[in-house]
Structures are given as C-alpha cells and as structure tokens.
Amino acid sequence: MQFNDYIDDIARATGFLSRLPMPARYFDGHDGSLSRAAGMFPLAGLVIALCPGLVVLVLSWLGANTALTAIIALIVLIVVTGALHEDGLADSADALGARGGRDHMLSIMKDSRIGAYGVLALMAGFSLRAVALTIILSVAGGWNTFLVLLAVAAASRAAMAWHWNELPPARHDGVAVAVGAPDTPAVKLAVGLGIGLFALLTLFSTGLIPTVLGLGLIALAAWQWTGTVRARLGGHTGDTIGATQQITETVSLAALALLL
C-alpha cells in the first residue's frame, strides 16, 4: 500500500464512524467497502476525539467547572458521531434484555423505538463516562485528559474491528454486511494501532500501572461482550459493533479514573 492509500482509508473510516465531512474525492469511484479501511479505525478515532478533546483543553484553560467540562465534551462527542455507537448500545441492550429467541432479539434491534433496557444502558454509559472524565480532569488536568480521550477513542475503535472480525454476521442484511467484513490484515493493523496508541498516550498522561491495567480491562470487556453476543445471537450486527465501542470506552475511562 502507498501512503495515499492510508490517507484514503482514514478518511473513509472517519466518514463512516462520524458526521465529520470528508472530501468527496475519497469516495468517488469507491465501492463503499470497509474491509481494508477498518484497519484505520483507531486513527479515525483520533480524528473524532480531537473535537471533544479541544473542548476540554479550552474550557480547562478558562478555568471552567470540571464536571460541566466533562459533560460538554461528551455532548460534543455525541454530536460528532451522530450518536452512532450509542444507538448500537441501546438497541443491543433492548434486544439482549428481552425474553425470547434469536429471531425475536434481531427483530428488536431493527425496531427504531427504544425500550427500558436501552434507556438504562444509555444513562449508565453516559453517567459513568461523565464521572470518569470529571475525575481524570480534576486529578490529571486538561492536557492529560485530552491525551486520555485520544487514547480511549483509538482503543475502543480497534475493539470494534476485532469484534466485527471475531463473529459471523447474525443476519444477511444491514450496514455491517453491506460494507463488508474487515479482512485479517486490517484487523491486525487496527488492534496493533489501538494498543500502541493507547499505551503511548496513557503512559504520558496517567502512568504505567493505569496503562497496563486499562489495556487489560479493555481486552477483557471486548472478549466478554463478544462471547455474550456469540452465545445469544450467534453473530455480530451493526448494533453489537457499535455497542463494543461504547462498552470498551466506558470501561477504559472508568478504569483510568479509578487508578489515578
């Protein structure tokens, strides 16, 4: 691959995972497949996290309240992603929390309405992330929190690619099927980038022990969630892929906050 191919893949991955406008030239003549571009999910995560990260830097420089800064940063992140991953978390929670078999759970995932399990999952995820960011910001400061946001964004999107590759499709339609499963080299690249970026950025911002334990907990959360999805659905959907990002992001932020 040439350097321009990596740039193309970063732009396509960012366009898929967010509402950030990408130049049309990266998509002209492209078949819409993410099989190769999935390898750049961690770098797309860095691009996405720049927006809430800059909010943290500016508000902390202005001396704003840390809790309010954390909530505003999360709102900016949700706007940037279009709540894509939150939607996956809510649909997955509604489906797996319901009684019934596999077909019933898959039909719930396709329903645009949200149920009690979905609401509770969103509340828990947002609350945990907001509190964790508040603690990190209070203890480590604005610059280190900025680095943590970048690290978590990269690692959680690497987990998405891994989950996607580990399971077959649960159904034969949907976005995850339409864009194509990531190929093995792309998954290896995504996991390598996710681990490397998380380790590098958190070593500087939180230290060695939070870095090592944080990586371990991200891996454990991704493995446990993927095992649950395999047992209940027999394969991935776009919603379970999005939920993977939310679960690993929440776990990693909470872990880093507890270990500071």
C-alpha positions as CSV (number, residue, x, y, z in Angstrom):
1,M,0.0,0.0,0.0
2,Q,1.1,3.5,-0.7
3,F,0.9,6.5,1.7
4,N,-2.1,7.9,-0.2
5,D,-4.0,4.6,0.4
6,Y,-3.7,5.0,4.2
7,I,-5.0,8.6,3.9
8,D,-7.9,7.3,1.8
9,D,-8.7,4.7,4.4
10,I,-8.5,7.2,7.3
11,A,-10.9,9.5,5.5
12,R,-13.3,6.6,4.7
13,A,-13.2,5.2,8.2
14,T,-13.8,8.7,9.7
15,G,-16.7,9.3,7.3
16,F,-18.3,6.0,8.3
17,L,-17.8,6.4,12.1
18,S,-18.8,10.1,12.4
19,R,-20.7,13.0,10.9
20,L,-17.5,14.9,10.1
21,P,-17.5,16.0,6.5
22,M,-14.8,14.3,4.4
23,P,-13.8,15.5,0.9
24,A,-15.8,13.7,-1.8
25,R,-12.6,12.7,-3.7
26,Y,-12.0,9.9,-1.1
27,F,-15.3,8.3,-2.0
28,D,-15.5,8.9,-5.8
29,G,-15.3,5.5,-7.5
30,H,-15.1,3.6,-4.2
31,D,-17.4,0.6,-3.8
32,G,-18.2,1.5,-0.1
33,S,-16.3,-1.4,1.3
34,L,-14.6,-1.0,4.7
35,S,-12.7,-4.3,4.5
36,R,-9.4,-2.5,4.3
37,A,-10.3,0.8,5.8
38,A,-11.3,-0.9,9.1
39,G,-7.5,-1.1,9.8
40,M,-7.6,2.7,10.2
41,F,-10.4,2.7,12.8
42,P,-8.1,3.7,15.6
43,L,-6.7,6.7,13.6
44,A,-10.3,7.7,12.7
45,G,-10.9,7.6,16.5
46,L,-8.1,10.1,17.0
47,V,-9.7,12.5,14.4
48,I,-13.1,12.1,16.1
49,A,-11.7,12.7,19.6
50,L,-10.0,15.9,18.6
51,C,-13.3,17.8,18.8
52,P,-14.2,16.9,22.4
53,G,-10.5,17.0,23.3
54,L,-10.1,20.6,22.2
55,V,-13.2,21.5,24.2
56,V,-11.6,20.0,27.3
57,L,-8.4,22.0,26.6
58,V,-10.1,25.3,26.1
59,L,-12.6,25.0,29.0
60,S,-9.9,23.8,31.4
61,W,-7.7,26.8,30.3
62,L,-10.6,29.1,31.0
63,G,-11.0,27.5,34.5
64,A,-14.4,26.0,33.9
65,N,-16.0,23.6,36.3
66,T,-14.6,20.1,35.7
67,A,-18.0,18.3,35.8
68,L,-19.5,20.8,33.4
69,T,-16.5,20.5,31.1
70,A,-16.8,16.7,31.0
71,I,-20.5,16.8,30.2
72,I,-20.0,19.3,27.4
73,A,-17.1,17.3,25.9
74,L,-19.3,14.2,25.8
75,I,-22.1,16.1,24.2
76,V,-19.7,17.3,21.5
77,L,-18.5,13.7,21.0
78,I,-22.1,12.5,20.6
79,V,-22.8,15.3,18.0
80,V,-19.6,14.4,16.1
81,T,-20.5,10.7,15.9
82,G,-24.2,11.3,15.4
83,A,-24.8,9.0,18.4
84,L,-24.0,6.1,16.1
85,H,-22.4,4.0,18.8
86,E,-25.0,5.0,21.5
87,D,-27.7,3.8,19.2
88,G,-26.0,0.4,18.9
89,L,-25.6,0.2,22.7
90,A,-29.3,1.0,23.2
91,D,-30.5,-1.5,20.6
92,S,-28.2,-4.2,21.9
93,A,-29.4,-3.7,25.5
94,D,-33.1,-3.8,24.4
95,A,-32.5,-7.0,22.4
96,L,-30.4,-8.9,24.9
97,G,-32.5,-7.8,27.8
98,A,-35.7,-9.1,26.2
99,R,-37.2,-12.6,26.6
100,G,-37.3,-14.7,23.5
101,G,-35.2,-16.4,21.0
102,R,-32.6,-15.2,18.5
103,D,-35.1,-14.1,15.8
104,H,-37.0,-12.1,18.4
105,M,-33.9,-10.3,19.5
106,L,-32.8,-9.5,16.0
107,S,-36.3,-8.0,15.3
108,I,-36.0,-5.8,18.4
109,M,-32.6,-4.5,17.1
110,K,-34.3,-3.4,13.8
111,D,-37.1,-1.6,15.7
112,S,-36.4,2.2,15.8
113,R,-38.2,2.5,19.2
114,I,-36.2,2.4,22.4
115,G,-37.1,0.4,25.4
116,A,-36.3,0.4,29.1
117,Y,-33.1,-1.6,28.8
118,G,-31.9,0.8,26.1
119,V,-32.6,3.9,28.2
120,L,-30.9,2.4,31.2
121,A,-27.9,1.4,29.2
122,L,-27.5,4.9,27.8
123,M,-28.0,6.5,31.2
124,A,-25.4,4.2,32.8
125,G,-22.9,4.7,30.0
126,F,-23.2,8.5,29.9
127,S,-23.1,8.8,33.6
128,L,-20.0,6.6,34.1
129,R,-18.2,8.4,31.3
130,A,-19.1,11.8,32.7
131,V,-18.0,11.0,36.2
132,A,-14.8,9.3,35.0
133,L,-13.9,12.3,32.8
134,T,-14.6,14.6,35.7
135,I,-12.2,12.6,38.0
136,I,-9.5,12.4,35.3
137,L,-9.8,16.1,34.6
138,S,-9.7,17.0,38.3
139,V,-6.6,14.8,39.0
140,A,-4.6,14.9,35.8
141,G,-5.6,18.3,34.3
142,G,-6.7,19.4,30.9
143,W,-3.8,18.3,28.7
144,N,-3.6,14.8,30.2
145,T,-7.4,14.4,29.8
146,F,-7.0,15.4,26.2
147,L,-4.5,12.6,25.7
148,V,-6.7,10.1,27.5
149,L,-9.6,11.0,25.2
150,L,-7.5,10.3,22.2
151,A,-6.2,7.0,23.7
152,V,-9.6,5.7,24.6
153,A,-11.0,6.7,21.2
154,A,-8.3,4.7,19.4
155,A,-8.5,1.6,21.6
156,S,-12.3,1.4,21.6
157,R,-12.5,1.6,17.8
158,A,-9.8,-1.1,17.5
159,A,-12.1,-3.2,19.7
160,M,-14.9,-2.6,17.1
161,A,-12.8,-4.1,14.3
162,W,-11.8,-7.1,16.5
163,H,-15.4,-7.8,17.5
164,W,-16.5,-7.5,13.8
165,N,-13.9,-10.0,12.7
166,E,-14.5,-12.5,15.5
167,L,-18.1,-13.2,14.7
168,P,-20.0,-14.0,11.5
169,P,-22.9,-11.8,10.5
170,A,-26.1,-12.6,12.6
171,R,-28.2,-11.7,9.5
172,H,-27.7,-11.3,5.8
173,D,-28.7,-7.6,5.6
174,G,-27.8,-4.5,7.4
175,V,-25.0,-1.9,7.4
176,A,-22.3,-4.3,8.7
177,V,-22.9,-6.7,5.9
178,A,-23.3,-4.0,3.2
179,V,-19.8,-2.5,3.9
180,G,-18.1,-5.9,4.1
181,A,-16.3,-7.5,7.0
182,P,-12.7,-6.3,7.8
183,D,-10.0,-8.5,6.3
184,T,-7.5,-10.2,8.6
185,P,-4.5,-7.8,7.9
186,A,-6.8,-4.8,8.5
187,V,-7.9,-6.3,11.9
188,K,-4.3,-7.0,12.9
189,L,-3.4,-3.4,12.0
190,A,-6.3,-1.9,13.9
191,V,-5.6,-3.9,17.0
192,G,-1.9,-3.1,16.8
193,L,-2.6,0.6,16.3
194,G,-5.2,0.6,19.1
195,I,-2.8,-1.0,21.6
196,G,0.1,1.1,20.6
197,L,-1.7,4.5,20.6
198,F,-3.4,3.7,23.9
199,A,-0.2,2.6,25.6
200,L,1.8,5.6,24.3
201,L,-0.8,8.3,25.1
202,T,-1.8,6.9,28.6
203,L,1.9,6.4,29.6
204,F,2.4,10.1,29.2
205,S,-0.9,11.1,30.8
206,T,-1.6,8.5,33.6
207,G,1.5,6.4,34.1
208,L,2.5,2.7,33.7
209,I,0.1,0.9,36.0
210,P,-3.1,2.6,34.7
211,T,-1.9,1.9,31.2
212,V,-1.3,-1.8,31.7
213,L,-4.5,-2.4,33.7
214,G,-6.5,-0.2,31.4
215,L,-5.4,-2.3,28.4
216,G,-6.2,-5.5,30.2
217,L,-9.7,-4.3,31.1
218,I,-10.4,-3.2,27.6
219,A,-9.4,-6.6,26.3
220,L,-11.5,-8.3,28.9
221,A,-14.6,-6.2,28.2
222,A,-14.3,-6.8,24.5
223,W,-13.8,-10.5,25.0
224,Q,-16.7,-10.8,27.4
225,W,-19.1,-8.8,25.3
226,T,-18.2,-10.7,22.1
227,G,-18.7,-14.0,24.0
228,T,-22.1,-12.9,25.1
229,V,-23.1,-11.8,21.6
230,R,-21.9,-15.1,20.2
231,A,-23.9,-17.1,22.7
232,R,-27.1,-15.1,22.4
233,L,-27.2,-14.0,18.7
234,G,-24.6,-16.3,17.0
235,G,-23.0,-13.4,15.2
236,H,-22.5,-9.6,15.0
237,T,-24.7,-6.9,13.9
238,G,-24.0,-3.2,13.3
239,D,-25.6,-2.6,16.7
240,T,-23.3,-5.0,18.5
241,I,-20.3,-3.5,16.8
242,G,-21.3,0.0,18.0
243,A,-22.0,-1.3,21.5
244,T,-18.5,-2.7,21.6
245,Q,-17.1,0.8,21.2
246,Q,-19.4,2.2,24.0
247,I,-18.6,-0.7,26.4
248,T,-14.8,-0.5,25.9
249,E,-14.8,3.3,26.0
250,T,-16.8,3.3,29.3
251,V,-14.7,0.6,30.9
252,S,-11.4,2.2,29.9
253,L,-12.4,5.7,31.2
254,A,-13.8,4.3,34.4
255,A,-10.6,2.2,34.9
256,L,-8.3,5.1,34.4
257,A,-10.3,7.3,36.7
258,L,-10.2,4.6,39.5
259,L,-6.4,4.0,39.0
260,L,-5.3,7.7,39.1
